[in-house]
Amino acid sequence: MSDFVTAFAPASVANLGVGFDMLGVAVAGVGDRVAARRTDNDEVTVAEVRGLDGEIHPYLSTNARENTASIAAQALWDAHGGAGSVELKVFKGVALQSGMGSSAASAVAAVVAVNALLDSPLAVEKLLPFALEGEKYASGGIHADNVAPSLFGGLILSPVVLLPKIMRLPAPKGVSVALLHPDLQVNTAQARLQLPKSVPMKLWLEQQGLLAAFIHACATDDIDLIRQSLRDVVVEPHRKGNVVCFDEVVAAALKAGALGSTLSGSGPSIFALCKDNDARNVASAMEQACRGVGISCQSWVSSMNAPGASIES
Ligand code: HSE
């Protein structure tokens, strides 16, 4: 049993266009870290939260009841911790309100770190409900489409109706993710309130067909079918207006050869799925288009099989 551990959890692309609230993929090369150590306190505490620049985070609270990492950690400790509690230090690598699963990455890194401090650590599959407690606080709803890929890695289907059951989908061979983060913010809880309460049957049928075809395409490495099916006809129309560079970035991605492109989570980030060899060019074209409308940005290219959360030390 250790007294001090650090865990890393990757960013993620939720919804993946076709699967609102139920489909997501982990993104390599960007994520949050949480360090945890045992204390004699009664409750989980947060010693500090540091931002991307390494400085004390200007917005995120060290109030343990207002931080997704500590809320998730407290849920796990309440269920399986022993005497005392834990203290967390949160190192944000994912920008807040970026549509890259920032709150989920903190919650996942926290439960993975705290799990390693338990007398009898749980199997990773058992950690999902605890990480979801943190995510629920941030987004105002239960959905595992960021938390599950961040925890398990790769491409994960997590329909809310079946939680905590999740399904790992085969990542299509030869396909990568290009992810662009424009320097804008979208609050997920507010973006969820923008959505209509009901959807016309015609649209529902269309989206169900696209989701089913996309899943089949991933399982059969059918790149043409990914190109045909990667569309969001239900949610994107209500949200793309929040992201001023949306049309330009998506058009640039498609022109550079992307199979499809839409919002990552609730935005403002925009992802594209691409053939592996096209992914760098697609990411550059997206960046250029974004800067062309006067918004600074950053991009990543990731396999669709990126690893999930892990203990670093
Ligand atoms: N499925 C969620 C949403 C993901 O789109 O609201 C948020 O990152």
Boltz pocket constraint, residues with backbone or C-beta under 6 A from the ligand:
constraints:
  - pocket:
      binder: B
      contacts: [[A, 14], [A, 15], [A, 20], [A, 21], [A, 22], [A, 99], [A, 100], [A, 101], [A, 139], [A, 143], [A, 145], [A, 146], [A, 188], [A, 191], [A, 192], [A, 264], [A, 265], [A, 266]]
      max_distance: 6.0
